[in-house]
Amino acid sequence: MSEKFTVEIITPDKSFLKSEAAEVTIPSYEGQMGILKDHISLITFLRPGFILIKNAEEKKFYVEEGTVEFSNNKLLILTSTVKDLKNFNKDLVENLVQEAEKKLNDQNTSDKEKYIISYKIDALKELSL
């Protein structure tokens, strides 16, 4: 019997990814959440961080926001900011961090935005490229 489930990442433009997975880790506001086959149903929000999809190979994606629904062994991730880490390089990460730090220090940035930006900066600084 298979220990896999379906995972799909959808952006406003297209279906970004649809595959089978043995385990998926997502960055939610409740913390890093691991999802396996037969996980209880859930709906949650994504915070900036990394989605890790484990199967025969591992795939890792960066997201800034989105929603997640898991039901009947189908994981649906809706986001507008998914990026494959294969396309990241040191310069891109440094630019993203600098832009985020600039916005973090802006007087017009709300506390809610600062909270989210701090997650973004922490996630990007985790990358060792």
N, C-alpha and C positions, 0 to 999 in steps of 0.2 A: 504494500500500500504506500502510495506516495506521501511524502511529508512536505510537499510543496503547495503553494497557493499562487494566485494570480496577483500581480502588481501592475498598476497602470498609472503613469504620470501624464497629466493632461495640462497643456497651456492654452491660453485663449486662441492661439493660432493653429494648434495641431495636437495630435496624440504623440507626445514626446517619446514614450517608452511603453511597451506592453510585453511582459515576459512572466516567466515562472520564477519563484524565489523560495528558498528554504528558510530564509530569515531576512527581515528588513529592520534597520534601525533608523528612527526618525528623530529630528530635533523638535520637541514640543515644549510648550511653556511649563509643562509639568516636569520636564527633564528629558533626558535621552530615553526613548521608548523602543524596546525590542518587540517585534511582532513575529510570531511563529504561526504555523498552521493551527487552526481551531482556537485562536485567540478570541477573547470575548469581543463582542461588537463594540465599536467605539467611534466617536467623532471628536476631533480635536483640531487645534490650530498649530501651524508650524511657526517656529521662530527662526531667525537666521542660523544656519548651520549646515550639516551634511547628512544626506540620505545615503545609507550604505545598504546595498542589495547583495546578499550572498546567495550564490548558486554554485555551479561548477566553477565560475569565476566571480570575482568581486567587482562591483561597479559602484562608483562614488560620485555623488552629485551635490553641488552647492545650491541651496535655496535661501531666499530671504523671507518668504512668507507663503501662506497658503492654508488649505484645509485638507484634512485627512479623514477618510471614512473606511472602516474595516467592518465587513459583514459577510457572512457565508463564504469565508475564505477568499474574499476579493478585497484587495487594498487599492483604494482610489485616492490619488494625490492630485489636488488641483492647485496650481501655482502659476505665477506669471514670470518667475525669475529662476528657473532651473538651468544650471550650467554643468556640463560634464567636466570633471576635474582634469581629464586628459587635455583639455584646451587651456588650462591655467599655466602660467609661467610666473617667475618671480616678479617681473616688472608689473604684470597685471595685478597681482596680489598687492604689491606695494602701492600702486595707484588707487586701488579700491580702499585700502586702509587709510591713505592720506585724505581721500574724499570724505570718508566716514568721519575721521577725526576733525576735519574742518567743519562739517555739519554739526558734530557733537559740541564744538566750542562756539557755535553761532548762538547769539543771544535770542534769536527768534525761534529756535528749535524748542518744541514743547517737551515736557518731562517724559511723556509717553514715547515720543520719537527718540529721545536720548536713551531710554531704556532699551528700545529695539536696536538702536545703533550700537550700543555697547555689546550686545550679543553678536552683531555682525563683525565688529572689530575682533572680539575674542575668537570667533570661529576662524576668521581669515588668518590670525596670528598663529593658529594651531598648525597651519600648513607649513611643511618643510620642503620647499622646492629648491 
